[in-house]
Amino acid sequence: MTALEKFGVEIFTQETIHQRITVDKPFRPENPAFLFIKSGTIKLRQHLSDLELSANTFIVTDPQSVYELISFSDDFQSRMVSYKREFISTLSLKFNRLITYRYFRQQMNVGVPFSPDDLEVVWKSVNFLKYILDSDTEMIYKKEIVEHLFSVFCYQMAGIIANEDNSSMNQMSRQEEIVFLFLNDLSNHHLNNRNVEFYAERQSITTRHLSSVVKSITGRSASQIIASIVINEAKVYLNSSNMPVSEISSVLGFSDQYSFSHFFKKHLRMSPSQYRQQFQ
């Protein structure tokens, strides 16, 4: 039984991170996680494009996004704290605000920054929590110790994010706000709505205005971003499950297998079956 299954939290290092992040193919994590970079760089691909993280930054990966590990430098030092959502709720922590500006920063290919002092404190907390989790010593109250240490870590992170959010959210332009809301809506509705009109209507703006703003901020059109997210979802099902293509097309909201295959081939120049064969 893993620490995640037993205690609701597990910690990976740069040596074991491949157990958590799949190399060379898209994947969707089953549980959220904090990924801290102390030194070096790591390059990830997520829904929109490549994301390169350097020293003194972090991101929060979540099951709503699709990721792929591209590369990391020789001097890469990292900790990844993976946790079950229900573990957070049992701690009675108000942790939902992590989805706000942090999500926007990640979609814009920028990790959330740490000051070196903040990172050092969090790094020590995470290492001590890992020490307790990995210890073979009999502890009568080990589960309670883990819960309290994880609570300390969560409050540290909430404080750091609150400081960063308060200053950065106030600096967000109207155009950035439009993109932020679009990406947030897209994360919740992409399986049911692939029309730019739907997302424009949710902000009471025209389709042309939304497309123009998204293009100016991200360098990609709204329709391209929508397509890339749906394609990445499809890739995950094709490379990590045995679901028939017809079932995948239904899960992704397509009317039939033909329309899904046509959509997939249009964007990747290969059929879903041809893509799947690469991983068999």
C-alpha positions in Angstrom: 0.0 0.0 0.0 1.4 3.4 -1.0 1.6 6.4 1.4 -1.1 8.1 -0.7 -3.5 5.2 -0.2 -2.6 4.8 3.5 -2.3 8.4 4.6 -3.8 10.5 1.8 -0.5 12.2 0.9 2.8 11.1 -0.7 6.0 12.9 -1.6 8.2 12.3 -4.6 11.7 13.6 -5.3 13.5 14.3 -8.5 14.6 10.7 -8.6 11.1 9.3 -8.2 9.0 11.9 -10.0 8.7 9.7 -13.0 6.4 7.5 -10.9 4.1 10.4 -10.8 4.5 12.1 -14.2 4.5 10.0 -17.3 7.4 10.6 -19.7 6.8 11.0 -23.5 3.0 10.6 -23.5 0.1 12.7 -22.2 -1.5 11.7 -18.9 -4.1 13.0 -16.5 -3.1 12.7 -12.8 -5.6 11.0 -10.5 -4.9 13.3 -7.7 -3.7 17.0 -7.4 -0.2 17.7 -6.4 2.2 20.6 -5.6 5.4 20.5 -7.7 8.3 22.6 -6.3 11.5 23.5 -8.2 14.5 24.3 -5.9 17.1 24.3 -8.7 17.5 23.6 -12.4 14.5 23.5 -14.8 11.8 21.1 -15.9 9.7 21.3 -19.1 6.1 20.1 -19.0 3.5 20.2 -21.7 0.0 20.9 -20.5 -3.3 21.7 -22.2 -2.2 24.8 -24.0 1.5 24.6 -24.7 4.9 24.0 -23.1 5.6 25.2 -19.6 9.2 25.6 -18.4 9.7 25.9 -14.7 12.9 27.2 -13.1 14.3 27.5 -9.6 12.1 29.1 -6.8 8.7 28.4 -8.6 5.9 25.9 -8.2 2.7 24.7 -9.9 -0.3 22.8 -8.7 -1.2 19.9 -11.1 -4.8 18.8 -11.0 -6.9 16.0 -12.5 -8.7 18.5 -14.8 -5.6 19.0 -16.9 -3.5 16.8 -19.1 0.3 16.9 -18.8 3.4 15.4 -20.4 7.0 15.5 -19.1 9.3 16.7 -21.9 12.7 17.1 -20.1 14.6 18.3 -17.1 18.1 19.6 -16.5 20.9 17.7 -14.8 20.8 20.0 -11.8 17.0 19.6 -11.3 16.0 19.4 -7.7 12.3 19.0 -6.9 9.7 17.8 -4.5 6.2 16.8 -5.5 3.5 16.6 -2.8 0.6 14.5 -4.1 -2.6 14.4 -2.0 -6.1 13.2 -2.1 -8.8 15.9 -2.3 -10.8 14.3 0.5 -7.7 14.6 2.7 -7.8 18.3 2.3 -11.5 18.4 3.2 -11.0 16.4 6.4 -8.5 19.0 7.6 -11.3 21.6 7.4 -9.1 24.0 5.3 -10.4 26.6 3.0 -8.2 25.7 0.2 -10.3 26.4 -2.9 -8.8 29.8 -3.6 -5.8 28.0 -5.1 -7.8 27.7 -8.3 -7.8 31.5 -8.9 -4.8 33.5 -10.1 -2.5 30.5 -9.9 -4.5 28.7 -12.6 -4.2 31.8 -14.9 -0.5 32.0 -14.3 0.0 28.4 -15.3 -2.0 28.7 -18.4 0.1 31.7 -19.4 3.2 29.4 -19.0 4.5 31.0 -15.8 5.0 29.2 -12.5 4.0 30.8 -9.2 7.2 32.4 -7.7 8.7 31.7 -4.3 11.0 33.9 -2.5 14.2 31.9 -1.6 13.3 32.2 2.1 9.7 31.0 1.6 10.9 28.0 -0.4 13.5 27.1 2.2 10.8 27.0 4.9 8.4 24.9 2.8 11.3 22.6 1.6 12.1 21.8 5.2 8.5 21.1 6.1 8.1 18.8 3.1 11.3 16.9 3.9 10.2 16.4 7.5 6.8 15.1 6.3 8.6 12.8 3.9 10.8 11.5 6.7 7.8 10.6 8.8 6.0 9.0 5.9 9.1 6.9 5.0 10.0 6.0 8.6 9.7 2.3 9.5 9.6 3.2 13.2 6.4 2.2 15.0 4.4 5.3 15.7 1.1 5.0 17.6 -0.2 8.3 16.3 1.6 8.3 12.9 -1.7 9.1 10.9 -2.4 12.1 13.2 1.2 13.3 12.9 1.0 13.2 9.1 -2.3 15.0 9.2 -0.9 17.8 11.3 2.3 18.2 9.4 0.3 18.3 6.1 -1.9 21.0 7.7 1.2 23.0 8.5 2.3 22.7 4.9 -1.1 23.7 3.6 -1.3 26.8 5.7 2.2 27.8 4.6 1.2 27.4 1.0 -2.1 29.3 1.5 -0.2 32.2 3.0 2.3 32.4 0.2 -0.3 32.2 -2.5 -2.5 34.7 -0.8 0.3 37.3 -0.8 1.1 36.6 -4.4 -2.5 36.6 -5.5 -3.4 39.8 -3.8 -0.7 41.8 -5.5 -1.0 40.1 -8.9 -4.7 39.9 -9.3 -4.9 43.7 -8.9 -2.5 44.1 -11.8 -4.5 41.9 -14.2 -5.7 43.9 -17.2 -9.2 43.7 -18.6 -7.9 41.6 -21.5 -6.1 39.2 -19.1 -9.3 38.9 -17.1 -11.3 37.9 -20.2 -8.7 35.2 -21.0 -8.7 34.0 -17.4 -12.5 33.6 -17.4 -12.4 31.9 -20.7 -9.8 29.3 -19.6 -11.6 28.8 -16.3 -14.9 28.1 -18.2 -13.1 25.9 -20.7 -11.7 23.7 -17.9 -15.3 23.1 -16.8 -17.2 22.9 -20.1 -14.8 21.6 -22.8 -16.4 18.1 -22.9 -19.8 19.6 -23.7 -19.1 22.8 -25.6 -16.5 23.3 -28.3 -18.0 26.4 -29.8 -16.3 29.8 -29.2 -19.8 31.4 -29.2 -20.7 29.5 -26.0 -17.7 31.0 -24.1 -18.2 34.5 -25.5 -21.9 34.4 -24.4 -20.9 33.5 -20.8 -19.0 36.8 -20.6 -21.6 38.8 -22.6 -19.1 39.7 -25.2 -19.0 39.0 -29.0 -17.2 36.0 -30.4 -15.0 38.3 -32.5 -13.9 40.2 -29.3 -13.2 37.0 -27.3 -11.2 35.5 -30.2 -9.2 38.7 -30.7 -8.3 39.1 -27.0 -7.4 35.4 -26.6 -5.2 35.6 -29.7 -3.4 38.7 -28.5 -2.7 37.3 -25.0 -1.9 33.7 -25.8 -0.8 33.8 -29.4 -3.4 31.2 -30.2 -7.0 31.5 -31.3 -9.8 30.5 -29.0 -10.8 27.6 -31.3 -7.2 26.4 -31.4 -7.1 26.3 -27.6 -10.4 24.5 -27.4 -9.3 21.9 -29.9 -5.9 21.3 -28.2 -7.6 20.6 -24.9 -10.1 18.1 -26.5 -7.2 16.5 -28.4 -5.2 16.1 -25.2 -8.2 14.5 -23.5 -8.5 12.1 -26.4 -4.8 11.2 -26.2 -5.1 10.2 -22.6 -7.9 7.8 -23.2 -6.2 6.4 -26.2 -2.8 5.8 -24.6 -3.8 4.8 -21.1 -7.1 2.9 -21.5 -8.6 0.0 -23.5 -11.8 1.9 -24.2 -13.1 1.4 -27.7 -12.8 4.5 -29.9 -16.6 4.7 -30.1 -16.8 4.9 -26.3 -14.1 7.6 -26.2 -16.0 9.6 -28.8 -19.1 9.5 -26.6 -17.2 10.5 -23.4 -15.7 13.5 -25.2 -19.1 14.7 -26.4 -19.0 13.8 -30.1 -22.2 12.7 -31.8 -20.6 9.5 -33.2 -17.2 7.8 -33.8 -16.9 9.3 -37.3 -17.1 12.9 -36.2 -14.6 12.2 -33.5 -12.2 10.5 -35.9 -12.6 13.3 -38.4 -11.8 15.9 -35.7 -8.8 13.9 -34.4 -7.3 13.4 -37.8 -7.8 17.0 -38.8 -5.6 18.2 -35.9 -3.1 15.3 -35.7 -3.0 14.0 -39.3 -3.6 10.5 -38.1 -6.6 8.5 -36.9 -7.3 7.7 -33.3 -6.4 4.0 -34.0 -3.1 5.0 -35.6 -2.2 7.2 -32.6 -3.1 4.3 -30.1 -0.9 1.9 -32.0 2.2 3.9 -31.0 1.8 2.9 -27.4 0.9 -0.8 -27.9 
